[in-house]
Amino acid sequence: MKAKDFDKKFDDNKQDIIDDLDLSSAKRPNQKQKRINVDFPSWVIDSLDKEASRIGVTRQSIIKLWLVERLEEKAANK
């Protein structure tokens, strides 16, 4: 399929284009995971665990969530 035909199919929204895509090699940029170690005082761990339990997520999830929120807030204020 020519790019012009693909673009028209997409722009018209009349047909699904997913079958025309090769998703086998699709990648999400900047989503590669890296492992790090961070040391926190016991009181911080306890507070993280309480908050994580309160909202029903893991400690790791609450740390990720809060870091992402802070980074997005900082980026929005630039």
mmCIF file of the N, C-alpha and C atoms, coordinates in Angstrom:
data_MODEL
# 
_entry.id   MODEL 
# 
loop_
_atom_site.group_PDB 
_atom_site.id 
_atom_site.type_symbol 
_atom_site.label_atom_id 
_atom_site.label_alt_id 
_atom_site.label_comp_id 
_atom_site.label_asym_id 
_atom_site.label_entity_id 
_atom_site.label_seq_id 
_atom_site.pdbx_PDB_ins_code 
_atom_site.Cartn_x 
_atom_site.Cartn_y 
_atom_site.Cartn_z 
_atom_site.occupancy 
_atom_site.B_iso_or_equiv 
_atom_site.pdbx_formal_charge 
_atom_site.auth_seq_id 
_atom_site.auth_comp_id 
_atom_site.auth_asym_id 
_atom_site.auth_atom_id 
_atom_site.pdbx_PDB_model_num 
ATOM 1   N N  . MET A 1 1  ? 0.854   -1.173 0.000  1.00 0.00 ? 1  MET A N  1 
ATOM 2   C CA . MET A 1 1  ? 0.000   0.000  0.000  1.00 0.00 ? 1  MET A CA 1 
ATOM 3   C C  . MET A 1 1  ? 0.899   1.234  0.000  1.00 0.00 ? 1  MET A C  1 
ATOM 4   N N  . LYS A 1 2  ? 0.566   2.173  -0.796 1.00 0.00 ? 2  LYS A N  1 
ATOM 5   C CA . LYS A 1 2  ? 1.328   3.417  -0.871 1.00 0.00 ? 2  LYS A CA 1 
ATOM 6   C C  . LYS A 1 2  ? 0.983   4.296  0.331  1.00 0.00 ? 2  LYS A C  1 
ATOM 7   N N  . ALA A 1 3  ? 1.950   5.098  0.722  1.00 0.00 ? 3  ALA A N  1 
ATOM 8   C CA . ALA A 1 3  ? 1.770   5.969  1.887  1.00 0.00 ? 3  ALA A CA 1 
ATOM 9   C C  . ALA A 1 3  ? 0.566   6.877  1.718  1.00 0.00 ? 3  ALA A C  1 
ATOM 10  N N  . LYS A 1 4  ? 0.373   7.371  0.520  1.00 0.00 ? 4  LYS A N  1 
ATOM 11  C CA . LYS A 1 4  ? -0.755  8.267  0.262  1.00 0.00 ? 4  LYS A CA 1 
ATOM 12  C C  . LYS A 1 4  ? -2.084  7.551  0.510  1.00 0.00 ? 4  LYS A C  1 
ATOM 13  N N  . ASP A 1 5  ? -2.175  6.274  0.105  1.00 0.00 ? 5  ASP A N  1 
ATOM 14  C CA . ASP A 1 5  ? -3.392  5.491  0.324  1.00 0.00 ? 5  ASP A CA 1 
ATOM 15  C C  . ASP A 1 5  ? -3.602  5.195  1.814  1.00 0.00 ? 5  ASP A C  1 
ATOM 16  N N  . PHE A 1 6  ? -2.499  4.879  2.488  1.00 0.00 ? 6  PHE A N  1 
ATOM 17  C CA . PHE A 1 6  ? -2.570  4.620  3.934  1.00 0.00 ? 6  PHE A CA 1 
ATOM 18  C C  . PHE A 1 6  ? -3.041  5.876  4.669  1.00 0.00 ? 6  PHE A C  1 
ATOM 19  N N  . ASP A 1 7  ? -2.453  7.021  4.333  1.00 0.00 ? 7  ASP A N  1 
ATOM 20  C CA . ASP A 1 7  ? -2.843  8.285  4.965  1.00 0.00 ? 7  ASP A CA 1 
ATOM 21  C C  . ASP A 1 7  ? -4.325  8.591  4.741  1.00 0.00 ? 7  ASP A C  1 
ATOM 22  N N  . LYS A 1 8  ? -4.793  8.366  3.537  1.00 0.00 ? 8  LYS A N  1 
ATOM 23  C CA . LYS A 1 8  ? -6.202  8.622  3.233  1.00 0.00 ? 8  LYS A CA 1 
ATOM 24  C C  . LYS A 1 8  ? -7.101  7.701  4.050  1.00 0.00 ? 8  LYS A C  1 
ATOM 25  N N  . LYS A 1 9  ? -6.712  6.422  4.130  1.00 0.00 ? 9  LYS A N  1 
ATOM 26  C CA . LYS A 1 9  ? -7.484  5.449  4.907  1.00 0.00 ? 9  LYS A CA 1 
ATOM 27  C C  . LYS A 1 9  ? -7.536  5.886  6.379  1.00 0.00 ? 9  LYS A C  1 
ATOM 28  N N  . PHE A 1 10 ? -6.410  6.345  6.902  1.00 0.00 ? 10 PHE A N  1 
ATOM 29  C CA . PHE A 1 10 ? -6.349  6.808  8.289  1.00 0.00 ? 10 PHE A CA 1 
ATOM 30  C C  . PHE A 1 10 ? -7.182  8.072  8.476  1.00 0.00 ? 10 PHE A C  1 
ATOM 31  N N  . ASP A 1 11 ? -7.002  9.025  7.594  1.00 0.00 ? 11 ASP A N  1 
ATOM 32  C CA . ASP A 1 11 ? -7.698  10.311 7.711  1.00 0.00 ? 11 ASP A CA 1 
ATOM 33  C C  . ASP A 1 11 ? -9.207  10.177 7.569  1.00 0.00 ? 11 ASP A C  1 
ATOM 34  N N  . ASP A 1 12 ? -9.650  9.245  6.742  1.00 0.00 ? 12 ASP A N  1 
ATOM 35  C CA . ASP A 1 12 ? -11.086 9.062  6.528  1.00 0.00 ? 12 ASP A CA 1 
ATOM 36  C C  . ASP A 1 12 ? -11.784 8.425  7.728  1.00 0.00 ? 12 ASP A C  1 
ATOM 37  N N  . ASN A 1 13 ? -11.024 7.725  8.585  1.00 0.00 ? 13 ASN A N  1 
ATOM 38  C CA . ASN A 1 13 ? -11.588 7.053  9.769  1.00 0.00 ? 13 ASN A CA 1 
ATOM 39  C C  . ASN A 1 13 ? -12.708 6.085  9.426  1.00 0.00 ? 13 ASN A C  1 
ATOM 40  N N  . LYS A 1 14 ? -12.772 5.662  8.188  1.00 0.00 ? 14 LYS A N  1 
ATOM 41  C CA . LYS A 1 14 ? -13.845 4.750  7.794  1.00 0.00 ? 14 LYS A CA 1 
ATOM 42  C C  . LYS A 1 14 ? -13.417 3.296  7.901  1.00 0.00 ? 14 LYS A C  1 
ATOM 43  N N  . GLN A 1 15 ? -12.103 3.076  7.904  1.00 0.00 ? 15 GLN A N  1 
ATOM 44  C CA . GLN A 1 15 ? -11.611 1.715  7.955  1.00 0.00 ? 15 GLN A CA 1 
ATOM 45  C C  . GLN A 1 15 ? -10.548 1.597  9.033  1.00 0.00 ? 15 GLN A C  1 
ATOM 46  N N  . ASP A 1 16 ? -10.454 0.395  9.593  1.00 0.00 ? 16 ASP A N  1 
ATOM 47  C CA . ASP A 1 16 ? -9.443  0.123  10.587 1.00 0.00 ? 16 ASP A CA 1 
ATOM 48  C C  . ASP A 1 16 ? -8.102  -0.081 9.885  1.00 0.00 ? 16 ASP A C  1 
ATOM 49  N N  . ILE A 1 17 ? -7.067  0.593  10.361 1.00 0.00 ? 17 ILE A N  1 
ATOM 50  C CA . ILE A 1 17 ? -5.762  0.488  9.711  1.00 0.00 ? 17 ILE A CA 1 
ATOM 51  C C  . ILE A 1 17 ? -4.826  -0.482 10.422 1.00 0.00 ? 17 ILE A C  1 
ATOM 52  N N  . ILE A 1 18 ? -5.245  -1.043 11.538 1.00 0.00 ? 18 ILE A N  1 
ATOM 53  C CA . ILE A 1 18 ? -4.363  -1.880 12.341 1.00 0.00 ? 18 ILE A CA 1 
ATOM 54  C C  . ILE A 1 18 ? -3.830  -3.076 11.557 1.00 0.00 ? 18 ILE A C  1 
ATOM 55  N N  . ASP A 1 19 ? -4.632  -3.629 10.659 1.00 0.00 ? 19 ASP A N  1 
ATOM 56  C CA . ASP A 1 19 ? -4.180  -4.773 9.869  1.00 0.00 ? 19 ASP A CA 1 
ATOM 57  C C  . ASP A 1 19 ? -3.119  -4.386 8.848  1.00 0.00 ? 19 ASP A C  1 
ATOM 58  N N  . ASP A 1 20 ? -2.986  -3.108 8.577  1.00 0.00 ? 20 ASP A N  1 
ATOM 59  C CA . ASP A 1 20 ? -1.996  -2.635 7.622  1.00 0.00 ? 20 ASP A CA 1 
ATOM 60  C C  . ASP A 1 20 ? -0.648  -2.311 8.282  1.00 0.00 ? 20 ASP A C  1 
ATOM 61  N N  . LEU A 1 21 ? -0.574  -2.454 9.587  1.00 0.00 ? 21 LEU A N  1 
ATOM 62  C CA . LEU A 1 21 ? 0.650   -2.127 10.318 1.00 0.00 ? 21 LEU A CA 1 
ATOM 63  C C  . LEU A 1 21 ? 1.401   -3.396 10.706 1.00 0.00 ? 21 LEU A C  1 
ATOM 64  N N  . ASP A 1 22 ? 2.732   -3.327 10.697 1.00 0.00 ? 22 ASP A N  1 
ATOM 65  C CA . ASP A 1 22 ? 3.572   -4.422 11.181 1.00 0.00 ? 22 ASP A CA 1 
ATOM 66  C C  . ASP A 1 22 ? 3.969   -4.082 12.610 1.00 0.00 ? 22 ASP A C  1 
ATOM 67  N N  . LEU A 1 23 ? 3.261   -4.650 13.568 1.00 0.00 ? 23 LEU A N  1 
ATOM 68  C CA . LEU A 1 23 ? 3.493   -4.335 14.982 1.00 0.00 ? 23 LEU A CA 1 
ATOM 69  C C  . LEU A 1 23 ? 4.555   -5.223 15.619 1.00 0.00 ? 23 LEU A C  1 
ATOM 70  N N  . SER A 1 24 ? 5.107   -6.162 14.851 1.00 0.00 ? 24 SER A N  1 
ATOM 71  C CA . SER A 1 24 ? 6.075   -7.106 15.417 1.00 0.00 ? 24 SER A CA 1 
ATOM 72  C C  . SER A 1 24 ? 7.346   -6.417 15.894 1.00 0.00 ? 24 SER A C  1 
ATOM 73  N N  . SER A 1 25 ? 7.675   -5.288 15.317 1.00 0.00 ? 25 SER A N  1 
ATOM 74  C CA . SER A 1 25 ? 8.897   -4.594 15.719 1.00 0.00 ? 25 SER A CA 1 
ATOM 75  C C  . SER A 1 25 ? 8.601   -3.236 16.366 1.00 0.00 ? 25 SER A C  1 
ATOM 76  N N  . ALA A 1 26 ? 7.358   -3.012 16.744 1.00 0.00 ? 26 ALA A N  1 
ATOM 77  C CA . ALA A 1 26 ? 6.990   -1.734 17.361 1.00 0.00 ? 26 ALA A CA 1 
ATOM 78  C C  . ALA A 1 26 ? 7.626   -1.615 18.739 1.00 0.00 ? 26 ALA A C  1 
ATOM 79  N N  . LYS A 1 27 ? 8.105   -0.431 19.048 1.00 0.00 ? 27 LYS A N  1 
ATOM 80  C CA . LYS A 1 27 ? 8.730   -0.170 20.340 1.00 0.00 ? 27 LYS A CA 1 
ATOM 81  C C  . LYS A 1 27 ? 8.206   1.147  20.882 1.00 0.00 ? 27 LYS A C  1 
ATOM 82  N N  . ARG A 1 28 ? 8.152   1.235  22.199 1.00 0.00 ? 28 ARG A N  1 
ATOM 83  C CA . ARG A 1 28 ? 7.764   2.482  22.845 1.00 0.00 ? 28 ARG A CA 1 
ATOM 84  C C  . ARG A 1 28 ? 9.039   3.208  23.250 1.00 0.00 ? 28 ARG A C  1 
ATOM 85  N N  . PRO A 1 29 ? 9.304   4.375  22.699 1.00 0.00 ? 29 PRO A N  1 
ATOM 86  C CA . PRO A 1 29 ? 10.547  5.084  23.022 1.00 0.00 ? 29 PRO A CA 1 
ATOM 87  C C  . PRO A 1 29 ? 10.614  5.480  24.491 1.00 0.00 ? 29 PRO A C  1 
ATOM 88  N N  . ASN A 1 30 ? 11.804  5.431  25.018 1.00 0.00 ? 30 ASN A N  1 
ATOM 89  C CA . ASN A 1 30 ? 12.088  5.817  26.412 1.00 0.00 ? 30 ASN A CA 1 
ATOM 90  C C  . ASN A 1 30 ? 11.326  4.986  27.434 1.00 0.00 ? 30 ASN A C  1 
ATOM 91  N N  . GLN A 1 31 ? 10.984  3.749  27.102 1.00 0.00 ? 31 GLN A N  1 
ATOM 92  C CA . GLN A 1 31 ? 10.250  2.907  28.038 1.00 0.00 ? 31 GLN A CA 1 
ATOM 93  C C  . GLN A 1 31 ? 11.078  1.720  28.529 1.00 0.00 ? 31 GLN A C  1 
ATOM 94  N N  . LYS A 1 32 ? 12.359  1.660  28.148 1.00 0.00 ? 32 LYS A N  1 
ATOM 95  C CA . LYS A 1 32 ? 13.212  0.570  28.600 1.00 0.00 ? 32 LYS A CA 1 
ATOM 96  C C  . LYS A 1 32 ? 13.383  0.670  30.113 1.00 0.00 ? 32 LYS A C  1 
ATOM 97  N N  . GLN A 1 33 ? 13.232  -0.454 30.782 1.00 0.00 ? 33 GLN A N  1 
ATOM 98  C CA . GLN A 1 33 ? 13.339  -0.480 32.235 1.00 0.00 ? 33 GLN A CA 1 
ATOM 99  C C  . GLN A 1 33 ? 14.797  -0.574 32.665 1.00 0.00 ? 33 GLN A C  1 
ATOM 100 N N  . LYS A 1 34 ? 15.155  0.140  33.714 1.00 0.00 ? 34 LYS A N  1 
ATOM 101 C CA . LYS A 1 34 ? 16.465  0.044  34.339 1.00 0.00 ? 34 LYS A CA 1 
ATOM 102 C C  . LYS A 1 34 ? 16.250  -0.144 35.831 1.00 0.00 ? 34 LYS A C  1 
ATOM 103 N N  . ARG A 1 35 ? 17.020  -1.026 36.412 1.00 0.00 ? 35 ARG A N  1 
ATOM 104 C CA . ARG A 1 35 ? 16.913  -1.278 37.844 1.00 0.00 ? 35 ARG A CA 1 
ATOM 105 C C  . ARG A 1 35 ? 17.879  -0.373 38.602 1.00 0.00 ? 35 ARG A C  1 
ATOM 106 N N  . ILE A 1 36 ? 17.381  0.233  39.673 1.00 0.00 ? 36 ILE A N  1 
ATOM 107 C CA . ILE A 1 36 ? 18.214  1.043  40.552 1.00 0.00 ? 36 ILE A CA 1 
ATOM 108 C C  . ILE A 1 36 ? 17.943  0.630  41.992 1.00 0.00 ? 36 ILE A C  1 
ATOM 109 N N  . ASN A 1 37 ? 18.846  0.956  42.862 1.00 0.00 ? 37 ASN A N  1 
ATOM 110 C CA . ASN A 1 37 ? 18.653  0.721  44.295 1.00 0.00 ? 37 ASN A CA 1 
ATOM 111 C C  . ASN A 1 37 ? 18.648  2.068  45.007 1.00 0.00 ? 37 ASN A C  1 
ATOM 112 N N  . VAL A 1 38 ? 17.705  2.250  45.882 1.00 0.00 ? 38 VAL A N  1 
ATOM 113 C CA . VAL A 1 38 ? 17.603  3.482  46.651 1.00 0.00 ? 38 VAL A CA 1 
ATOM 114 C C  . VAL A 1 38 ? 17.441  3.114  48.118 1.00 0.00 ? 38 VAL A C  1 
ATOM 115 N N  . ASP A 1 39 ? 18.219  3.735  48.958 1.00 0.00 ? 39 ASP A N  1 
ATOM 116 C CA . ASP A 1 39 ? 18.118  3.497  50.397 1.00 0.00 ? 39 ASP A CA 1 
ATOM 117 C C  . ASP A 1 39 ? 17.289  4.604  51.031 1.00 0.00 ? 39 ASP A C  1 
ATOM 118 N N  . PHE A 1 40 ? 16.292  4.192  51.844 1.00 0.00 ? 40 PHE A N  1 
ATOM 119 C CA . PHE A 1 40 ? 15.435  5.124  52.555 1.00 0.00 ? 40 PHE A CA 1 
ATOM 120 C C  . PHE A 1 40 ? 15.497  4.825  54.041 1.00 0.00 ? 40 PHE A C  1 
ATOM 121 N N  . PRO A 1 41 ? 15.307  5.843  54.883 1.00 0.00 ? 41 PRO A N  1 
ATOM 122 C CA . PRO A 1 41 ? 15.183  5.576  56.314 1.00 0.00 ? 41 PRO A CA 1 
ATOM 123 C C  . PRO A 1 41 ? 13.916  4.754  56.578 1.00 0.00 ? 41 PRO A C  1 
ATOM 124 N N  . SER A 1 42 ? 13.910  4.040  57.664 1.00 0.00 ? 42 SER A N  1 
ATOM 125 C CA . SER A 1 42 ? 12.782  3.160  58.011 1.00 0.00 ? 42 SER A CA 1 
ATOM 126 C C  . SER A 1 42 ? 11.456  3.910  58.054 1.00 0.00 ? 42 SER A C  1 
ATOM 127 N N  . TRP A 1 43 ? 11.464  5.129  58.585 1.00 0.00 ? 43 TRP A N  1 
ATOM 128 C CA . TRP A 1 43 ? 10.201  5.866  58.687 1.00 0.00 ? 43 TRP A CA 1 
ATOM 129 C C  . TRP A 1 43 ? 9.627   6.172  57.315 1.00 0.00 ? 43 TRP A C  1 
ATOM 130 N N  . VAL A 1 44 ? 10.484  6.381  56.308 1.00 0.00 ? 44 VAL A N  1 
ATOM 131 C CA . VAL A 1 44 ? 10.005  6.645  54.947 1.00 0.00 ? 44 VAL A CA 1 
ATOM 132 C C  . VAL A 1 44 ? 9.363   5.386  54.377 1.00 0.00 ? 44 VAL A C  1 
ATOM 133 N N  . ILE A 1 45 ? 10.011  4.244  54.591 1.00 0.00 ? 45 ILE A N  1 
ATOM 134 C CA . ILE A 1 45 ? 9.461   2.963  54.117 1.00 0.00 ? 45 ILE A CA 1 
ATOM 135 C C  . ILE A 1 45 ? 8.103   2.711  54.763 1.00 0.00 ? 45 ILE A C  1 
ATOM 136 N N  . ASP A 1 46 ? 8.008   2.955  56.065 1.00 0.00 ? 46 ASP A N  1 
ATOM 137 C CA . ASP A 1 46 ? 6.732   2.755  56.763 1.00 0.00 ? 46 ASP A CA 1 
ATOM 138 C C  . ASP A 1 46 ? 5.641   3.661  56.185 1.00 0.00 ? 46 ASP A C  1 
ATOM 139 N N  . SER A 1 47 ? 5.986   4.917  55.941 1.00 0.00 ? 47 SER A N  1 
ATOM 140 C CA . SER A 1 47 ? 5.013   5.853  55.371 1.00 0.00 ? 47 SER A CA 1 
ATOM 141 C C  . SER A 1 47 ? 4.606   5.438  53.962 1.00 0.00 ? 47 SER A C  1 
ATOM 142 N N  . LEU A 1 48 ? 5.575   5.006  53.162 1.00 0.00 ? 48 LEU A N  1 
ATOM 143 C CA . LEU A 1 48 ? 5.271   4.539  51.810 1.00 0.00 ? 48 LEU A CA 1 
ATOM 144 C C  . LEU A 1 48 ? 4.342   3.328  51.853 1.00 0.00 ? 48 LEU A C  1 
ATOM 145 N N  . ASP A 1 49 ? 4.627   2.396  52.751 1.00 0.00 ? 49 ASP A N  1 
ATOM 146 C CA . ASP A 1 49 ? 3.800   1.194  52.858 1.00 0.00 ? 49 ASP A CA 1 
ATOM 147 C C  . ASP A 1 49 ? 2.374   1.522  53.287 1.00 0.00 ? 49 ASP A C  1 
ATOM 148 N N  . LYS A 1 50 ? 2.221   2.453  54.214 1.00 0.00 ? 50 LYS A N  1 
ATOM 149 C CA . LYS A 1 50 ? 0.880   2.844  54.662 1.00 0.00 ? 50 LYS A CA 1 
ATOM 150 C C  . LYS A 1 50 ? 0.087   3.481  53.523 1.00 0.00 ? 50 LYS A C  1 
ATOM 151 N N  . GLU A 1 51 ? 0.730   4.399  52.789 1.00 0.00 ? 51 GLU A N  1 
ATOM 152 C CA . GLU A 1 51 ? 0.044   5.076  51.684 1.00 0.00 ? 51 GLU A CA 1 
ATOM 153 C C  . GLU A 1 51 ? -0.258  4.096  50.556 1.00 0.00 ? 51 GLU A C  1 
ATOM 154 N N  . ALA A 1 52 ? 0.681   3.231  50.254 1.00 0.00 ? 52 ALA A N  1 
ATOM 155 C CA . ALA A 1 52 ? 0.465   2.235  49.201 1.00 0.00 ? 52 ALA A CA 1 
ATOM 156 C C  . ALA A 1 52 ? -0.696  1.316  49.572 1.00 0.00 ? 52 ALA A C  1 
ATOM 157 N N  . SER A 1 53 ? -0.747  0.900  50.820 1.00 0.00 ? 53 SER A N  1 
ATOM 158 C CA . SER A 1 53 ? -1.841  0.041  51.286 1.00 0.00 ? 53 SER A CA 1 
ATOM 159 C C  . SER A 1 53 ? -3.176  0.767  51.226 1.00 0.00 ? 53 SER A C  1 
ATOM 160 N N  . ARG A 1 54 ? -3.153  2.039  51.590 1.00 0.00 ? 54 ARG A N  1 
ATOM 161 C CA . ARG A 1 54 ? -4.378  2.831  51.594 1.00 0.00 ? 54 ARG A CA 1 
ATOM 162 C C  . ARG A 1 54 ? -5.004  2.916  50.205 1.00 0.00 ? 54 ARG A C  1 
ATOM 163 N N  . ILE A 1 55 ? -4.161  3.077  49.176 1.00 0.00 ? 55 ILE A N  1 
ATOM 164 C CA . ILE A 1 55 ? -4.723  3.191  47.833 1.00 0.00 ? 55 ILE A CA 1 
ATOM 165 C C  . ILE A 1 55 ? -4.685  1.876  47.060 1.00 0.00 ? 55 ILE A C  1 
ATOM 166 N N  . GLY A 1 56 ? -4.173  0.817  47.693 1.00 0.00 ? 56 GLY A N  1 
ATOM 167 C CA . GLY A 1 56 ? -4.232  -0.516 47.096 1.00 0.00 ? 56 GLY A CA 1 
ATOM 168 C C  . GLY A 1 56 ? -3.207  -0.802 46.018 1.00 0.00 ? 56 GLY A C  1 
ATOM 169 N N  . VAL A 1 57 ? -1.996  -0.271 46.197 1.00 0.00 ? 57 VAL A N  1 
ATOM 170 C CA . VAL A 1 57 ? -0.919  -0.567 45.249 1.00 0.00 ? 57 VAL A CA 1 
ATOM 171 C C  . VAL A 1 57 ? 0.316   -1.024 46.026 1.00 0.00 ? 57 VAL A C  1 
ATOM 172 N N  . THR A 1 58 ? 1.341   -1.419 45.298 1.00 0.00 ? 58 THR A N  1 
ATOM 173 C CA . THR A 1 58 ? 2.575   -1.845 45.944 1.00 0.00 ? 58 THR A CA 1 
ATOM 174 C C  . THR A 1 58 ? 3.433   -0.636 46.294 1.00 0.00 ? 58 THR A C  1 
ATOM 175 N N  . ARG A 1 59 ? 4.419   -0.862 47.139 1.00 0.00 ? 59 ARG A N  1 
ATOM 176 C CA . ARG A 1 59 ? 5.366   0.196  47.495 1.00 0.00 ? 59 ARG A CA 1 
ATOM 177 C C  . ARG A 1 59 ? 6.074   0.713  46.242 1.00 0.00 ? 59 ARG A C  1 
ATOM 178 N N  . GLN A 1 60 ? 6.496   -0.204 45.381 1.00 0.00 ? 60 GLN A N  1 
ATOM 179 C CA . GLN A 1 60 ? 7.182   0.195  44.148 1.00 0.00 ? 60 GLN A CA 1 
ATOM 180 C C  . GLN A 1 60 ? 6.287   1.067  43.280 1.00 0.00 ? 60 GLN A C  1 
ATOM 181 N N  . SER A 1 61 ? 5.009   0.725  43.208 1.00 0.00 ? 61 SER A N  1 
ATOM 182 C CA . SER A 1 61 ? 4.075   1.499  42.394 1.00 0.00 ? 61 SER A CA 1 
ATOM 183 C C  . SER A 1 61 ? 3.890   2.914  42.929 1.00 0.00 ? 61 SER A C  1 
ATOM 184 N N  . ILE A 1 62 ? 3.794   3.065  44.229 1.00 0.00 ? 62 ILE A N  1 
ATOM 185 C CA . ILE A 1 62 ? 3.596   4.400  44.799 1.00 0.00 ? 62 ILE A CA 1 
ATOM 186 C C  . ILE A 1 62 ? 4.841   5.267  44.574 1.00 0.00 ? 62 ILE A C  1 
ATOM 187 N N  . ILE A 1 63 ? 6.017   4.662  44.680 1.00 0.00 ? 63 ILE A N  1 
ATOM 188 C CA . ILE A 1 63 ? 7.254   5.406  44.427 1.00 0.00 ? 63 ILE A CA 1 
ATOM 189 C C  . ILE A 1 63 ? 7.291   5.856  42.968 1.00 0.00 ? 63 ILE A C  1 
ATOM 190 N N  . LYS A 1 64 ? 7.002   4.944  42.043 1.00 0.00 ? 64 LYS A N  1 
ATOM 191 C CA . LYS A 1 64 ? 6.991   5.300  40.620 1.00 0.00 ? 64 LYS A CA 1 
ATOM 192 C C  . LYS A 1 64 ? 5.959   6.393  40.335 1.00 0.00 ? 64 LYS A C  1 
ATOM 193 N N  . LEU A 1 65 ? 4.774   6.221  40.862 1.00 0.00 ? 65 LEU A N  1 
ATOM 194 C CA . LEU A 1 65 ? 3.700   7.186  40.640 1.00 0.00 ? 65 LEU A CA 1 
ATOM 195 C C  . LEU A 1 65 ? 4.102   8.570  41.113 1.00 0.00 ? 65 LEU A C  1 
ATOM 196 N N  . TRP A 1 66 ? 4.606   8.666  42.332 1.00 0.00 ? 66 TRP A N  1 
ATOM 197 C CA . TRP A 1 66 ? 4.972   9.966  42.874 1.00 0.00 ? 66 TRP A CA 1 
ATOM 198 C C  . TRP A 1 66 ? 6.133   10.593 42.116 1.00 0.00 ? 66 TRP A C  1 
ATOM 199 N N  . LEU A 1 67 ? 7.108   9.803  41.721 1.00 0.00 ? 67 LEU A N  1 
ATOM 200 C CA . LEU A 1 67 ? 8.231   10.346 40.958 1.00 0.00 ? 67 LEU A CA 1 
ATOM 201 C C  . LEU A 1 67 ? 7.775   10.869 39.598 1.00 0.00 ? 67 LEU A C  1 
ATOM 202 N N  . VAL A 1 68 ? 6.937   10.099 38.919 1.00 0.00 ? 68 VAL A N  1 
ATOM 203 C CA . VAL A 1 68 ? 6.438   10.527 37.615 1.00 0.00 ? 68 VAL A CA 1 
ATOM 204 C C  . VAL A 1 68 ? 5.603   11.797 37.754 1.00 0.00 ? 68 VAL A C  1 
ATOM 205 N N  . GLU A 1 69 ? 4.723   11.845 38.765 1.00 0.00 ? 69 GLU A N  1 
ATOM 206 C CA . GLU A 1 69 ? 3.914   13.047 38.983 1.00 0.00 ? 69 GLU A CA 1 
ATOM 207 C C  . GLU A 1 69 ? 4.805   14.268 39.200 1.00 0.00 ? 69 GLU A C  1 
ATOM 208 N N  . ARG A 1 70 ? 5.837   14.115 39.989 1.00 0.00 ? 70 ARG A N  1 
ATOM 209 C CA . ARG A 1 70 ? 6.740   15.236 40.285 1.00 0.00 ? 70 ARG A CA 1 
ATOM 210 C C  . ARG A 1 70 ? 7.497   15.681 39.037 1.00 0.00 ? 70 ARG A C  1 
ATOM 211 N N  . LEU A 1 71 ? 7.973   14.714 38.254 1.00 0.00 ? 71 LEU A N  1 
ATOM 212 C CA . LEU A 1 71 ? 8.711   15.055 37.034 1.00 0.00 ? 71 LEU A CA 1 
ATOM 213 C C  . LEU A 1 71 ? 7.799   15.742 36.007 1.00 0.00 ? 71 LEU A C  1 
ATOM 214 N N  . GLU A 1 72 ? 6.558   15.262 35.890 1.00 0.00 ? 72 GLU A N  1 
ATOM 215 C CA . GLU A 1 72 ? 5.611   15.888 34.960 1.00 0.00 ? 72 GLU A CA 1 
ATOM 216 C C  . GLU A 1 72 ? 5.252   17.299 35.423 1.00 0.00 ? 72 GLU A C  1 
ATOM 217 N N  . GLU A 1 73 ? 5.091   17.465 36.729 1.00 0.00 ? 73 GLU A N  1 
ATOM 218 C CA . GLU A 1 73 ? 4.803   18.793 37.281 1.00 0.00 ? 73 GLU A CA 1 
ATOM 219 C C  . GLU A 1 73 ? 5.958   19.747 37.011 1.00 0.00 ? 73 GLU A C  1 
ATOM 220 N N  . LYS A 1 74 ? 7.158   19.263 37.207 1.00 0.00 ? 74 LYS A N  1 
ATOM 221 C CA . LYS A 1 74 ? 8.337   20.090 36.967 1.00 0.00 ? 74 LYS A CA 1 
ATOM 222 C C  . LYS A 1 74 ? 8.451   20.461 35.494 1.00 0.00 ? 74 LYS A C  1 
ATOM 223 N N  . ALA A 1 75 ? 8.176   19.510 34.607 1.00 0.00 ? 75 ALA A N  1 
ATOM 224 C CA . ALA A 1 75 ? 8.245   19.775 33.172 1.00 0.00 ? 75 ALA A CA 1 
ATOM 225 C C  . ALA A 1 75 ? 7.176   20.784 32.751 1.00 0.00 ? 75 ALA A C  1 
ATOM 226 N N  . ALA A 1 76 ? 6.000   20.711 33.376 1.00 0.00 ? 76 ALA A N  1 
ATOM 227 C CA . ALA A 1 76 ? 4.904   21.628 33.036 1.00 0.00 ? 76 ALA A CA 1 
ATOM 228 C C  . ALA A 1 76 ? 5.212   23.058 33.481 1.00 0.00 ? 76 ALA A C  1 
ATOM 229 N N  . ASN A 1 77 ? 6.019   23.204 34.490 1.00 0.00 ? 77 ASN A N  1 
ATOM 230 C CA . ASN A 1 77 ? 6.343   24.530 35.023 1.00 0.00 ? 77 ASN A CA 1 
ATOM 231 C C  . ASN A 1 77 ? 7.520   25.196 34.328 1.00 0.00 ? 77 ASN A C  1 
ATOM 232 N N  . LYS A 1 78 ? 8.114   24.513 33.386 1.00 0.00 ? 78 LYS A N  1 
ATOM 233 C CA . LYS A 1 78 ? 9.266   25.106 32.673 1.00 0.00 ? 78 LYS A CA 1 
ATOM 234 C C  . LYS A 1 78 ? 8.814   26.119 31.666 1.00 0.00 ? 78 LYS A C  1 
# 
